Amino acid sequence: MGLNSKCSSRTCQHFDWRSGHKFQCHVEKANSNQVVNPENSYELEDNVHSSSPLCLECYSGSRSSRALIPTSLSQEATKNNQKEVEEQLRSLKEELTKIKDENKWLRSERDEWEVRTRNSIDRLYSFRKENEHQLFILKHENELMSNAEKQATQMVNSLSQCLQIAVESGVEERQKQEEYIHMLQSNKDTRQKLVNASSEIAAVESNAAGAECSSRRHFVTLDEFCPSQINDSAHDLSNFDFPSA
């Protein structure tokens, strides 16, 4: 009982074997596992011979129990640290795996984009070649069209000249045709006049024949006529231009 009363008191003496000094320690009743050391413990030394053997045994027993507690705590802390290290290592491995997967994905994306870029470059090159070819064809067609336009202009000019010549020649031909028609009409009038003159001559001749017959009937001789009149009539008949058949 005396040992328990001494060991459970609020203030007890503790011997530091390293320094050879004694100092007081205060044990809190609220938490028996915590020991509070006062400041300047070396200033609170007591006499070395003042403690009893029972109290020293109590001190030694409390010291051994206190020595075991940090060991268990250090083991638990080591285990906890080891667990934390293992967790960190596991998380780092997971992160490394994720980074590797992401690196693979990025490499595949890079390769895919390289293929796309190469295809785009090839398409651009072929498009440029096709564009240059189409431009060359358009230039050639433009030259052909300009030459055809020049030829068409020349043909139009030549056709207009030919048309003008044809119109002028047509006018001349029309004039000639009109003159020919006029000449034909004049010839027709002349022929009509000749026909009329022929009919008149025939009538005169028939009248002369009738007169001759009547004169014969009445025993009229030629001596009765005036010689000058007969000569004039013969002269008129000889000068008259009879139409050709």
trRosetta pair geometry for C-beta under 8 A, 3 or more apart (Angstrom, degrees):
i j d omega theta_ij theta_ji phi_ij phi_ji
1 4 5.8 -54 -148 38 33 108
1 5 6.2 31 155 -19 66 107
2 5 5.7 -56 -145 38 31 110
2 6 6.2 29 156 -18 65 107
2 54 6.5 21 111 140 108 164
3 6 5.9 -58 -148 37 29 107
3 7 6.1 17 159 -11 67 111
3 54 5.2 -121 -95 -180 88 114
3 57 7.3 -40 -135 82 122 115
3 58 6.0 175 -167 -69 86 112
4 7 5.9 -61 -139 43 30 103
4 8 5.8 11 166 -6 68 115
5 8 6.3 -62 -134 45 25 98
5 9 6.7 47 158 -50 59 94
6 9 6.0 -37 -158 -4 31 116
6 12 7.0 97 163 -112 75 114
6 52 7.9 -94 -124 54 163 120
6 54 6.5 109 37 117 157 107
6 55 5.2 -108 161 -97 143 88
6 58 5.8 -164 102 -12 107 164
7 12 7.0 25 -130 -90 39 155
7 55 7.8 177 -69 -131 69 62
7 58 4.0 -148 -84 -155 105 132
7 61 7.7 -24 -120 68 144 121
7 62 6.9 174 -152 -50 110 122
8 27 7.6 -117 -158 89 40 149
9 12 5.8 127 71 -60 100 91
9 27 7.6 110 94 39 43 120
10 26 6.2 0 164 -150 79 75
10 27 6.1 -144 -143 55 39 79
10 29 7.5 -48 -99 -41 92 97
11 24 5.6 -4 -169 -170 97 118
11 25 7.5 159 -148 77 52 40
11 26 5.9 -21 -96 -100 71 68
11 27 7.9 -159 -71 16 25 80
12 24 7.0 152 80 -149 29 69
12 25 5.9 -23 66 58 79 87
12 27 7.0 24 11 -14 108 114
12 55 7.0 -169 -156 -163 103 108
12 58 7.2 -98 -160 110 147 126
12 59 7.0 -174 147 -83 121 91
13 22 5.2 7 -177 179 111 117
13 23 7.4 156 -152 84 67 20
13 24 5.8 -48 -99 -95 57 62
13 25 7.8 123 -135 14 12 79
13 46 6.0 -69 -115 32 133 138
13 50 7.8 135 -48 88 169 105
13 51 5.4 -126 73 -85 142 124
13 55 6.8 52 48 149 100 130
13 59 7.0 -47 94 -80 67 136
14 22 6.8 155 78 -157 38 66
14 23 5.8 -27 62 68 90 69
14 24 7.2 124 14 -129 85 14
14 25 4.8 44 -17 -14 129 118
14 59 5.7 163 -120 -143 58 117
14 63 7.7 132 -150 -73 102 106
15 21 7.7 180 -150 98 56 33
15 22 5.1 -32 -98 -99 67 81
15 51 7.7 -109 -52 21 115 163
15 56 7.1 12 -3 -130 136 91
15 59 6.1 79 15 144 91 154
16 19 4.7 16 109 40 123 96
16 20 7.1 -41 88 14 80 16
16 21 5.3 4 47 61 111 75
16 22 7.3 -174 13 -90 76 28
16 23 6.7 25 -19 10 113 103
17 20 7.3 31 -157 -76 30 47
19 42 7.5 -75 142 -106 159 111
21 42 5.9 18 138 -128 168 79
21 45 5.3 -80 -165 -105 103 120
22 45 5.7 104 64 -147 71 74
22 46 5.3 -59 95 47 127 85
22 48 6.5 164 -13 -103 124 56
22 51 7.2 -170 -129 -27 153 130
23 37 7.6 43 120 -153 132 99
23 38 7.8 -147 168 50 113 95
23 41 3.9 45 -166 173 156 100
23 42 6.6 -63 -80 -79 128 34
23 44 5.4 82 -145 77 82 97
23 45 6.3 -51 -82 -87 68 58
24 38 6.9 14 83 16 92 126
24 41 7.6 -155 47 -145 58 86
24 44 5.3 -77 20 135 101 132
24 46 7.4 82 -52 -24 93 114
25 35 5.8 -7 -179 -173 126 110
25 36 7.5 146 -168 73 77 49
25 37 6.2 -43 -118 -101 87 66
25 38 7.9 -164 -116 -2 40 84
26 35 7.8 144 73 -164 51 64
26 36 5.3 -31 72 71 101 98
26 38 6.7 79 -4 -46 114 97
27 32 6.9 21 179 -138 107 63
27 35 6.4 -33 -103 -115 68 77
28 31 5.5 19 94 50 120 73
28 32 7.5 -141 81 -83 68 34
28 34 6.0 -8 40 81 122 101
28 36 6.4 66 -32 -4 108 115
29 32 7.2 4 -146 -73 32 79
31 34 4.5 31 110 18 117 112
33 69 7.2 156 -160 -133 103 154
35 66 7.2 -17 -2 -113 145 134
37 41 5.6 -38 177 -66 105 135
38 41 5.9 132 71 -84 76 77
38 44 6.6 47 76 -7 131 153
40 43 4.2 -5 155 18 106 122
40 44 6.9 109 112 -19 79 92
41 44 5.9 -63 -155 37 42 106
42 45 6.5 0 -172 -43 47 104
46 50 5.4 -83 148 45 117 142
46 51 7.7 105 96 -43 131 91
47 50 4.1 100 71 -27 101 110
48 51 7.9 -62 175 17 35 97
51 55 5.0 -120 -169 82 97 125
51 56 5.6 108 131 -57 125 91
51 59 7.9 -4 -174 -15 151 140
52 55 4.8 93 57 8 81 101
52 56 7.1 -144 96 -6 43 87
53 56 5.4 -56 -148 37 36 113
53 57 6.4 40 153 -22 68 100
54 57 5.7 -51 -153 32 34 111
54 58 6.6 35 148 -19 64 101
55 58 5.3 -48 -151 34 38 114
55 59 6.4 42 148 -21 66 101
56 59 5.4 -48 -149 34 37 115
56 60 6.3 35 152 -19 66 102
57 60 5.6 -53 -146 37 34 109
57 61 6.3 33 155 -18 66 104
58 61 5.9 -55 -147 37 31 108
58 62 6.3 26 157 -14 65 108
59 62 5.9 -59 -147 40 28 107
59 63 6.2 30 154 -24 64 108
60 63 5.6 -53 -147 33 32 113
60 64 6.6 31 156 -19 65 101
61 64 6.0 -54 -151 33 33 107
61 65 6.6 27 154 -13 65 105
62 65 5.8 -55 -147 40 34 109
62 66 6.1 34 154 -19 67 108
63 66 5.6 -56 -146 40 31 111
63 67 6.3 35 152 -24 65 105
64 67 5.5 -52 -148 32 33 114
64 68 6.7 33 153 -21 64 101
65 68 5.8 -52 -152 31 35 110
65 69 6.8 40 151 -27 64 101
66 69 5.8 -45 -150 23 37 115
66 70 7.5 31 159 -10 63 97
67 70 6.8 -56 -160 34 34 102
67 71 7.0 33 149 -18 63 110
68 71 5.6 -61 -156 36 39 115
68 72 6.4 32 154 -15 73 105
69 72 6.1 -57 -149 39 32 105
69 73 6.1 29 155 -17 66 111
70 73 5.3 -57 -141 44 34 113
70 74 5.8 38 157 -25 69 104
71 74 5.7 -52 -146 34 27 109
71 75 6.5 28 152 -18 62 103
72 75 5.6 -52 -149 35 34 111
72 76 6.3 32 153 -16 66 104
73 76 5.7 -54 -147 40 33 109
73 77 6.1 33 152 -20 66 107
74 77 5.4 -52 -143 39 32 113
74 78 6.1 37 153 -24 65 103
75 78 5.5 -51 -147 34 31 112
75 79 6.3 31 152 -18 64 103
76 79 5.6 -51 -147 37 33 111
76 80 6.1 33 153 -18 66 105
77 80 5.5 -52 -144 39 32 111
77 81 6.0 33 153 -20 65 105
78 81 5.6 -53 -145 39 29 111
78 82 6.1 32 153 -21 64 105
79 82 5.5 -53 -145 36 30 112
79 83 6.2 31 153 -19 65 103
80 83 5.6 -52 -148 36 32 111
80 84 6.2 32 152 -18 65 105
81 84 5.5 -53 -146 38 32 112
81 85 6.1 34 152 -20 66 104
82 85 5.5 -51 -146 37 31 111
82 86 6.2 33 152 -19 65 104
83 86 5.6 -53 -146 38 31 111
83 87 6.2 32 153 -19 65 104
84 87 5.6 -52 -146 37 31 112
84 88 6.2 31 153 -17 65 106
85 88 5.6 -54 -146 40 31 111
85 89 6.1 33 152 -21 65 106
86 89 5.5 -52 -144 37 31 112
86 90 6.2 33 154 -20 65 104
87 90 5.6 -52 -146 37 30 111
87 91 6.2 27 155 -16 64 106
88 91 5.7 -54 -144 40 31 109
88 92 6.1 32 153 -21 65 106
89 92 5.6 -53 -145 37 30 112
89 93 6.3 33 153 -20 64 103
90 93 5.6 -51 -148 35 31 111
90 94 6.4 31 152 -17 64 104
91 94 5.5 -51 -148 38 34 112
91 95 6.2 35 151 -19 65 104
92 95 5.5 -52 -145 39 33 112
92 96 6.1 36 152 -22 65 104
93 96 5.5 -51 -145 36 32 113
93 97 6.3 35 152 -20 64 102
94 97 5.6 -51 -147 35 32 112
94 98 6.3 33 152 -18 65 104
95 98 5.5 -52 -147 38 33 112
95 99 6.1 33 152 -21 66 105
96 99 5.5 -52 -145 36 32 111
96 100 6.3 34 153 -20 65 103
97 100 5.7 -52 -148 36 31 111
97 101 6.3 30 154 -17 65 105
98 101 5.7 -55 -147 39 31 110
98 102 6.1 29 154 -18 66 108
99 102 5.6 -54 -144 40 30 111
99 103 6.1 36 152 -24 64 105
100 103 5.4 -52 -146 34 31 114
100 104 6.4 33 152 -19 64 101
101 104 5.6 -51 -150 35 33 111
101 105 6.3 32 151 -18 65 105
102 105 5.5 -52 -146 38 34 112
102 106 6.1 35 152 -20 66 105
103 106 5.6 -52 -144 38 30 110
103 107 6.3 33 153 -20 64 104
104 107 5.6 -54 -149 35 31 111
104 108 6.4 29 153 -17 65 103
105 108 5.7 -53 -149 37 32 109
105 109 6.2 33 151 -18 65 106
106 109 5.5 -52 -145 39 33 113
106 110 6.1 38 151 -24 65 103
107 110 5.4 -50 -146 34 32 114
107 111 6.3 33 154 -18 65 102
108 111 5.6 -51 -147 37 33 111
108 112 6.2 33 152 -19 65 105
109 112 5.6 -53 -146 38 32 112
109 113 6.2 28 155 -15 66 106
110 113 5.8 -57 -145 40 29 106
110 114 6.2 34 152 -23 64 104
111 114 5.5 -52 -148 33 32 114
111 115 6.5 33 152 -19 64 101
112 115 5.7 -52 -152 34 33 110
112 116 6.3 32 150 -17 66 105
113 116 5.3 -49 -143 39 37 113
113 117 6.0 41 154 -23 67 103
114 117 5.6 -51 -144 36 30 112
114 118 6.2 31 154 -19 64 105
115 118 5.7 -54 -147 37 30 110
115 119 6.3 29 153 -17 65 106
116 119 5.7 -56 -147 39 30 110
116 120 6.1 32 153 -21 66 106
117 120 5.6 -53 -146 37 31 112
117 121 6.3 32 153 -20 65 103
118 121 5.7 -52 -148 35 31 111
118 122 6.4 31 153 -17 64 105
119 122 5.6 -53 -147 38 32 111
119 123 6.2 31 154 -17 66 106
120 123 5.7 -54 -145 39 31 110
120 124 6.1 33 154 -20 65 106
121 124 5.6 -53 -146 37 30 112
121 125 6.3 32 153 -20 64 105
122 125 5.7 -53 -148 35 31 111
122 126 6.3 26 155 -14 66 106
123 126 5.8 -55 -144 41 31 107
123 127 6.0 34 154 -22 66 107
124 127 5.5 -53 -143 37 30 113
124 128 6.3 32 155 -20 64 103
125 128 5.8 -53 -149 35 29 110
125 129 6.4 29 152 -17 63 105
126 129 5.6 -53 -148 38 34 112
126 130 6.2 33 154 -17 67 106
127 130 5.7 -54 -144 40 31 109
127 131 6.0 34 154 -22 65 107
128 131 5.5 -52 -143 37 30 113
128 132 6.3 32 155 -19 64 103
129 132 5.8 -53 -148 36 30 110
129 133 6.3 30 152 -18 64 106
130 133 5.6 -54 -147 37 33 112
130 134 6.2 32 154 -17 67 105
131 134 5.7 -53 -144 39 31 109
131 135 6.2 34 153 -21 64 106
132 135 5.5 -53 -146 36 31 113
132 136 6.4 34 153 -20 64 103
133 136 5.7 -52 -150 34 32 112
133 137 6.4 31 151 -18 64 104
134 137 5.5 -52 -147 37 34 112
134 138 6.2 35 153 -20 66 105
135 138 5.6 -52 -145 36 32 111
135 139 6.4 34 154 -19 64 103
136 139 5.8 -53 -149 35 31 111
136 140 6.4 30 153 -17 64 106
137 140 5.7 -56 -149 38 32 110
137 141 6.2 29 153 -17 66 107
138 141 5.6 -53 -143 40 31 110
138 142 6.1 37 153 -24 64 104
139 142 5.5 -52 -147 34 30 114
139 143 6.5 32 153 -18 64 102
140 143 5.7 -52 -152 35 32 111
140 144 6.4 32 150 -17 65 105
141 144 5.5 -52 -146 38 35 113
141 145 6.1 36 154 -20 67 105
142 145 5.7 -53 -145 37 31 111
142 146 6.3 31 154 -19 64 104
143 146 5.7 -54 -146 36 31 109
143 147 6.3 29 155 -16 65 106
144 147 5.8 -57 -148 39 30 109
144 148 6.1 30 154 -18 66 107
145 148 5.6 -53 -142 39 31 111
145 149 6.1 36 154 -23 65 104
146 149 5.6 -51 -147 34 31 113
146 150 6.5 33 152 -19 63 102
147 150 5.6 -52 -150 34 33 111
147 151 6.3 31 152 -16 66 105
148 151 5.6 -53 -146 40 34 111
148 152 6.1 36 153 -21 66 105
149 152 5.6 -51 -144 37 31 112
149 153 6.3 35 153 -21 64 103
150 153 5.6 -53 -149 34 31 112
150 154 6.4 30 152 -16 64 104
151 154 5.6 -54 -149 38 33 111
151 155 6.2 33 153 -19 66 105
152 155 5.5 -53 -145 38 33 111
152 156 6.2 35 154 -21 66 104
153 156 5.7 -52 -147 35 31 111
153 157 6.4 31 153 -18 63 105
154 157 5.7 -54 -149 37 32 111
154 158 6.2 28 154 -15 66 106
155 158 5.7 -55 -144 40 32 108
155 159 6.0 31 156 -18 67 107
156 159 5.7 -54 -142 40 29 110
156 160 6.1 32 155 -21 64 105
157 160 5.7 -53 -146 35 29 110
157 161 6.4 29 153 -18 63 104
158 161 5.6 -53 -150 37 33 112
158 162 6.3 33 151 -18 66 104
159 162 5.5 -51 -144 39 34 111
159 163 6.1 36 154 -21 66 104
160 163 5.6 -51 -144 37 31 112
160 164 6.3 34 153 -21 63 103
161 164 5.6 -53 -148 35 31 111
161 165 6.3 30 152 -17 65 104
162 165 5.6 -54 -148 38 32 110
162 166 6.1 33 152 -20 67 106
163 166 5.5 -52 -143 38 32 111
163 167 6.1 34 154 -21 66 102
164 167 5.7 -50 -146 34 31 110
164 168 6.3 28 154 -16 64 105
165 168 5.7 -56 -148 39 31 109
165 169 6.0 26 154 -14 67 108
166 169 5.7 -55 -141 43 30 107
166 170 5.9 36 154 -24 65 106
167 170 5.5 -52 -145 36 29 114
167 171 6.4 33 153 -22 63 101
168 171 5.7 -50 -151 32 32 111
168 172 6.5 30 151 -15 64 103
169 172 5.5 -52 -148 39 36 111
169 173 6.0 37 152 -20 68 105
170 173 5.5 -52 -141 39 32 111
170 174 6.1 35 155 -21 65 103
171 174 5.6 -52 -147 36 30 111
171 175 6.4 32 151 -19 63 103
172 175 5.5 -52 -151 35 33 112
172 176 6.3 33 150 -18 65 103
173 176 5.4 -51 -148 37 35 112
173 177 6.1 35 152 -19 67 103
174 177 5.5 -51 -144 37 33 111
174 178 6.2 35 154 -19 65 103
175 178 5.6 -52 -147 37 31 111
175 179 6.2 32 152 -18 65 104
176 179 5.5 -53 -147 38 32 111
176 180 6.1 32 152 -20 66 105
177 180 5.5 -52 -144 37 32 111
177 181 6.2 34 154 -19 66 104
178 181 5.6 -51 -145 37 31 111
178 182 6.2 33 153 -19 64 106
179 182 5.5 -54 -148 38 31 113
179 183 6.2 33 151 -21 65 104
180 183 5.5 -51 -147 36 33 112
180 184 6.3 35 151 -20 65 102
181 184 5.5 -50 -147 35 33 111
181 185 6.3 34 152 -19 64 103
182 185 5.6 -52 -148 37 32 112
182 186 6.3 32 151 -18 65 103
183 186 5.5 -53 -147 37 33 110
183 187 6.2 34 152 -19 66 104
184 187 5.5 -52 -145 38 33 111
184 188 6.1 37 152 -23 65 103
185 188 5.4 -50 -147 34 32 114
185 189 6.4 34 152 -19 64 101
186 189 5.5 -51 -150 36 34 111
186 190 6.3 37 149 -21 65 103
187 190 5.3 -51 -147 36 35 113
187 191 6.2 35 153 -19 67 103
188 191 5.7 -51 -146 37 31 110
188 192 6.2 34 152 -20 64 104
189 192 5.5 -52 -148 36 32 112
189 193 6.3 34 150 -20 64 103
190 193 5.5 -53 -151 35 32 112
190 194 6.2 32 150 -19 66 104
191 194 5.4 -51 -145 37 34 112
191 195 6.2 37 152 -21 66 101
191 243 6.6 90 -130 -132 66 153
192 195 5.5 -49 -146 35 33 111
192 196 6.2 33 152 -19 64 104
193 196 5.6 -54 -149 38 31 111
193 197 6.2 32 151 -20 66 105
194 197 5.4 -53 -145 37 33 111
194 198 6.1 36 153 -22 66 103
194 242 7.6 100 -161 -169 105 41
194 243 3.6 78 169 -46 146 128
195 198 5.6 -51 -146 35 31 112
195 199 6.3 30 153 -17 64 104
195 243 7.3 -25 -57 17 54 153
196 199 5.7 -53 -148 37 31 109
196 200 6.2 33 150 -20 64 105
197 200 5.4 -53 -147 37 33 112
197 201 6.2 35 151 -21 66 102
197 240 7.3 -176 167 -171 127 119
197 242 8.0 -155 110 -117 117 56
197 243 7.9 129 63 -18 113 101
198 201 5.6 -51 -147 35 32 111
198 202 6.2 33 152 -19 65 103
198 242 6.9 82 -94 -146 95 87
198 243 6.6 -69 -49 26 124 106
199 202 5.5 -49 -145 37 33 112
199 203 6.3 35 151 -21 64 103
200 203 5.5 -54 -150 36 32 112
200 204 6.3 33 150 -21 66 103
201 204 5.4 -52 -147 36 33 111
201 205 6.1 33 152 -19 66 104
201 237 7.9 113 -139 -125 113 91
201 240 7.1 153 -89 134 132 160
201 242 7.7 -50 13 -103 170 101
202 205 5.6 -52 -146 38 32 110
202 206 6.2 31 154 -17 65 104
203 206 5.7 -52 -145 39 31 108
203 207 6.1 33 152 -20 64 106
204 207 5.5 -55 -147 38 30 111
204 208 6.1 32 151 -21 66 104
205 208 5.4 -52 -146 36 32 111
205 209 6.2 33 153 -19 66 103
206 209 5.6 -50 -145 37 33 111
206 210 6.2 34 153 -19 64 105
207 210 5.6 -54 -147 38 32 111
207 211 6.1 32 152 -20 65 106
208 211 5.5 -53 -146 37 31 111
208 212 6.2 34 152 -22 65 103
209 212 5.6 -51 -147 34 32 111
209 213 6.4 32 152 -19 64 102
210 213 5.6 -51 -148 35 33 110
210 214 6.2 28 154 -16 65 107
211 214 5.6 -55 -146 40 33 109
211 215 6.1 33 153 -21 66 106
212 215 5.6 -55 -146 36 31 110
212 216 6.3 33 154 -20 65 103
213 216 5.8 -53 -150 34 31 110
213 217 6.4 33 150 -22 63 103
214 217 5.4 -49 -150 33 36 114
214 218 6.4 15 156 -2 67 106
214 220 8.0 16 113 19 67 127
215 218 5.9 -63 -143 49 33 94
215 219 7.9 -103 163 61 57 10
215 220 3.6 -81 -163 58 90 117
215 221 8.0 -171 161 -32 113 14
216 219 7.3 32 -172 -79 33 33
216 220 7.3 -80 -57 42 25 75
220 224 5.7 -78 -171 33 89 146
221 224 5.6 117 69 -11 70 95
222 225 5.8 -44 -167 23 56 109
222 230 7.8 53 -171 -86 103 154
225 229 6.3 -109 172 66 101 117
225 230 5.7 91 122 -49 130 112
226 229 4.4 78 75 5 102 107
226 230 7.1 -178 89 -9 55 84
227 230 5.7 -57 -150 37 38 111
227 231 6.3 36 156 -19 70 107
228 231 5.8 -56 -149 38 31 110
228 232 6.4 33 153 -21 65 105
229 232 5.7 -53 -148 35 33 111
229 233 6.5 31 156 -18 66 105
230 233 6.0 -55 -149 35 31 109
230 234 6.4 28 155 -15 65 107
231 234 5.8 -57 -148 39 32 110
231 235 6.2 33 154 -21 65 107
232 235 5.7 -57 -148 37 30 112
232 236 6.4 32 154 -21 65 103
233 236 5.8 -52 -149 33 32 111
233 237 6.5 29 154 -16 64 105
234 237 5.8 -56 -149 37 33 109
234 238 6.4 30 155 -18 65 107
235 238 5.8 -58 -148 36 32 109
235 239 6.4 21 158 -12 66 110
236 239 6.0 -64 -147 42 30 104
236 240 6.5 40 154 -38 65 103
237 240 5.8 -44 -147 14 33 116
